[in-house]
Amino acid sequence: MESASANSIVGMVPQAMAPYWSKAGVDVQLALNQTLTKSLLKIARNKLDAAVVPPPAFSALQKGVGPYAKIADVAKESSKNVRGLFSMPGSYYHAITWADSGIKNWADGKGKRIFIGPPAGAANRQITTLVAAGGLPKDDYDGLKAPWGAATQSFQDGQFDIYVGVFGLGSQSLSELSLSHDIRLLGVKAENMTPPEGLGMQAAVIPANTYPGQVNKKDVITWQTLMMMAVNKDMSNDTAYKLTKTYLENRITLAESSATFRDLPITDYFVGVNAPLHPGAIRYYQEIGIAIPKKLLP
């Protein structure tokens, strides 16, 4: 199984779940710090059993576009080998500016330099859509791209005026950043709080005073990424069943163990799933009486 960085929520959840899966009879060999669009392609090409993937990546694979444009025909055909198990909540988008920057809302960001994610991937579309939902059209600012790992330091070095990054709610690294220099968080407008379908996100709130150097007096509406646990269609029904059952039956336990996992129990089973469900997952949902959307049935 592959996932993102070890300190991201989508990396932390599989790590936390590994002992539970092992107890259920599924030995998960976890590889972290992976590029998830590549992980998805490995599943589709029968080279990997499972990975946490962004739903927009699967849409791109089906259409042979984005990171798969150069192998469009192969991507479209191999997408038929991917199945979904369940949704997972990801990180929160935080649109950050220094409190003394003079930027108090998105309108103040006109003509400014805004970090919009890595050079390739689903984040660019997600961030530009989020910024537009805040009231700043795409053509009204200078969108800059850089690897996630370099973004925070680049912001501290003054390369961005607004840094739209992904963090778990209450992130320690963001808390430390705010202690070094007060920050302001920019949100989306209330009437735009629901993200467009297909972006792989859901509405979320960053409460006032979440970070020690946060100057916002009111809660900030933002968007939270959604992920899908994707597997190869040839995974055994028993393994897919155990992965699904064990995760869903231990979500509350994880949430009680750490505030990082607070969103696990309240995230809908299917909100981030856009691949057909694996028969093993279908078996579990049917056992507990959960209605499955027709579009997710193979």
C-alpha positions in Angstrom: 0.0 0.0 0.0 1.3 3.5 -0.9 0.4 6.9 0.5 1.7 10.4 0.9 4.1 11.9 3.4 4.3 10.4 6.8 3.2 13.5 8.6 0.1 14.1 6.4 -3.3 12.8 7.5 -3.4 10.5 4.5 -0.1 9.1 5.5 -0.9 8.9 9.2 -4.2 7.0 8.8 -2.7 3.9 7.1 0.1 3.9 9.7 -2.4 4.0 12.5 -4.5 1.3 10.8 -1.7 -1.1 10.1 -1.9 -2.9 13.5 -5.7 -3.2 13.2 -5.4 -4.6 9.7 -2.7 -7.0 10.8 -4.9 -8.2 13.7 -7.6 -8.9 11.1 -5.2 -11.0 9.0 -4.1 -8.5 6.4 -0.3 -7.7 6.5 0.0 -4.2 5.0 3.5 -3.2 3.7 3.3 0.6 3.7 5.4 2.8 1.4 5.1 6.5 2.2 6.2 9.8 0.6 4.8 8.6 -2.8 3.5 10.6 -5.7 -0.1 9.4 -5.6 -0.8 9.9 -9.3 2.0 7.4 -9.9 0.6 5.1 -7.2 -2.7 5.0 -9.0 -1.1 4.1 -12.3 0.7 1.2 -10.6 -2.6 -0.1 -9.4 -4.1 0.2 -12.9 -1.0 -1.5 -14.4 -1.3 -4.4 -11.9 2.0 -3.4 -10.2 0.5 -2.4 -6.8 -2.3 -3.7 -4.6 -3.6 -0.6 -2.9 -3.0 3.2 -2.4 -4.7 6.3 -1.0 -5.4 8.4 -4.1 -7.2 11.7 -4.9 -10.5 11.2 -6.8 -9.5 13.7 -9.5 -6.5 11.6 -10.3 -8.8 8.6 -11.1 -11.0 10.9 -13.3 -7.9 12.0 -15.2 -6.8 8.3 -15.6 -10.2 7.4 -17.1 -9.9 10.3 -19.6 -6.2 9.9 -20.3 -5.6 13.6 -19.4 -3.4 15.6 -17.0 -0.5 13.5 -15.7 -1.6 10.6 -18.0 -1.9 12.6 -21.2 1.2 11.1 -22.8 -0.1 7.6 -22.3 -3.8 8.4 -22.8 -4.8 5.1 -24.5 -3.0 3.0 -21.9 -4.4 5.1 -19.1 -8.0 4.8 -20.3 -7.8 1.1 -20.8 -5.9 0.4 -17.5 -8.4 2.5 -15.5 -10.7 -0.5 -15.7 -8.4 -2.4 -13.3 -9.1 0.1 -10.4 -11.7 -0.5 -7.7 -12.6 1.6 -4.6 -13.1 0.6 -1.0 -14.0 3.8 1.0 -13.5 7.5 1.4 -11.0 9.1 3.7 -10.8 12.8 4.7 -7.6 14.5 3.8 -6.0 17.8 4.9 -7.5 21.3 5.1 -6.5 23.9 2.6 -5.1 26.9 4.5 -4.7 30.2 2.6 -2.1 32.0 4.6 -0.7 35.5 4.5 1.4 37.4 7.0 -0.9 39.4 9.3 1.1 42.6 8.5 1.2 42.1 4.7 -1.8 44.4 4.1 -3.8 41.5 2.7 -7.0 41.2 4.7 -9.2 39.5 2.2 -9.0 37.9 -1.3 -9.7 41.2 -3.0 -6.4 42.5 -1.6 -4.6 39.6 -3.4 -5.2 41.2 -6.8 -1.9 41.3 -8.6 -0.1 39.4 -5.8 1.9 36.2 -6.0 -0.1 33.2 -4.9 1.2 29.6 -4.4 -1.1 27.2 -6.3 0.6 23.9 -5.7 3.2 21.7 -7.4 3.9 21.8 -11.1 1.6 18.8 -11.8 -1.3 17.2 -10.0 -4.9 17.9 -8.8 -3.9 20.6 -6.4 -3.6 23.4 -9.1 -7.3 23.1 -10.1 -8.4 22.7 -6.5 -6.5 25.8 -5.3 -7.4 28.1 -8.2 -11.1 27.1 -7.8 -10.8 27.8 -4.0 -9.3 31.2 -4.7 -12.1 32.0 -7.1 -14.6 30.9 -4.5 -13.0 33.5 -2.2 -13.7 36.2 -4.8 -10.4 36.4 -6.8 -10.6 35.3 -10.5 -7.7 33.3 -11.9 -6.5 36.0 -14.2 -6.2 38.6 -11.4 -3.1 37.2 -9.7 0.3 35.6 -10.4 -0.1 31.9 -9.7 3.2 30.3 -8.7 4.0 26.6 -8.6 6.6 24.7 -6.5 7.0 21.3 -4.9 5.0 20.9 -1.6 8.2 20.3 0.3 9.7 23.6 -0.6 6.5 25.7 -0.3 6.6 26.7 3.4 10.2 27.8 3.3 9.6 29.7 0.0 6.8 31.6 1.8 9.0 32.4 4.7 11.6 33.7 2.2 9.1 36.0 0.7 8.5 34.3 -2.6 4.7 34.2 -2.2 2.3 36.8 -0.9 -0.3 34.2 -0.2 0.5 30.5 0.5 -2.3 28.0 -0.1 -1.0 24.9 1.6 -2.5 21.7 2.9 -2.3 20.9 6.6 -4.1 18.8 9.2 -6.3 21.0 11.4 -4.1 22.3 14.2 -0.9 21.3 12.4 2.2 21.6 14.6 4.3 23.0 11.8 1.8 25.7 11.1 1.5 26.5 14.8 5.2 27.0 14.9 5.1 29.2 11.8 2.5 31.4 13.3 4.5 31.8 16.5 7.4 33.2 14.5 5.2 35.7 12.6 1.5 36.3 13.0 -0.7 35.0 10.2 -4.1 35.7 8.7 -6.2 32.9 7.0 -8.3 33.7 4.0 -11.6 31.8 3.5 -14.1 31.1 0.8 -17.4 33.0 0.7 -20.3 31.4 2.6 -22.4 31.2 -0.6 -19.5 29.2 -2.2 -18.7 26.9 0.7 -19.7 23.7 -1.2 -17.0 22.8 -3.7 -17.9 21.9 -7.2 -18.5 18.2 -7.7 -15.6 16.3 -9.1 -12.9 18.3 -7.3 -12.5 15.8 -4.6 -13.2 18.2 -1.7 -15.8 19.0 0.9 -16.6 22.1 3.0 -14.7 22.6 6.3 -14.1 25.2 9.0 -10.9 26.4 10.6 -12.0 27.8 14.0 -10.7 31.1 15.2 -7.7 30.7 17.6 -6.7 27.3 16.0 -3.2 28.6 15.8 -1.4 30.7 18.4 -0.4 33.5 15.9 -3.7 33.5 14.0 -5.2 36.9 14.0 -8.7 35.9 12.6 -11.4 36.7 15.1 -14.0 34.6 13.2 -14.0 31.0 11.9 -12.7 30.6 8.4 -14.6 28.5 5.8 -12.3 26.5 3.7 -12.2 23.2 1.7 -10.9 19.8 2.8 -9.4 17.3 0.4 -11.0 13.9 0.1 -9.2 10.7 -0.7 -10.2 7.2 -2.0 -8.7 3.9 -0.9 -8.1 2.4 -4.3 -7.2 -1.2 -4.9 -6.5 -3.5 -7.9 -9.6 -5.3 -9.2 -7.8 -8.7 -8.7 -7.4 -8.2 -5.0 -9.1 -11.1 -3.2 -12.7 -10.4 -2.1 -11.6 -11.5 1.5 -8.8 -9.0 1.6 -10.9 -6.1 0.3 -13.6 -7.0 2.8 -11.2 -7.0 5.7 -9.6 -3.7 4.7 -13.0 -2.1 4.4 -14.6 -3.6 7.5 -11.6 -3.0 9.8 -11.1 0.6 8.8 -14.8 1.6 9.1 -15.2 -0.2 12.4 -12.1 1.5 14.0 -12.6 5.1 12.8 -14.1 6.2 16.1 -11.2 4.6 18.0 -8.7 6.5 15.9 -10.7 9.7 16.3 -10.7 9.2 20.1 -6.9 8.6 20.1 -5.9 11.8 18.4 -7.6 15.1 17.3 -5.8 14.6 14.0 -8.3 11.9 13.1 -11.4 13.8 14.2 -13.0 13.9 10.8 -12.7 10.1 10.1 -16.1 9.1 11.7 -18.1 11.9 10.1 -16.9 11.5 6.5 -19.4 9.8 4.3 -18.5 6.3 3.1 -18.6 7.2 -0.6 -18.2 11.0 -0.9 -14.6 10.6 -2.2 -15.1 7.3 -4.1 -15.4 7.6 -7.9 -14.1 4.2 -9.0 -16.5 1.2 -9.0 -16.5 -0.6 -5.6 -14.6 -3.8 -5.1 -16.9 -6.8 -4.5 -15.3 -7.3 -1.1 -16.3 -3.8 -0.1 -19.8 -4.2 -1.5 -20.2 -7.3 0.7 -19.4 -5.3 3.8 -21.7 -2.4 3.0 -24.5 -4.9 2.2 -23.9 -6.7 5.6 -24.4 -3.5 7.5 -27.3 -2.2 5.5 -25.6 0.7 3.7 -27.3 1.8 0.5 -24.7 1.9 -2.3 -24.9 4.5 -5.1 -25.7 2.8 -8.4 -22.9 4.6 -10.1 -20.4 2.8 -7.8 -21.6 -0.7 -8.6 -19.4 -2.6 -11.2 
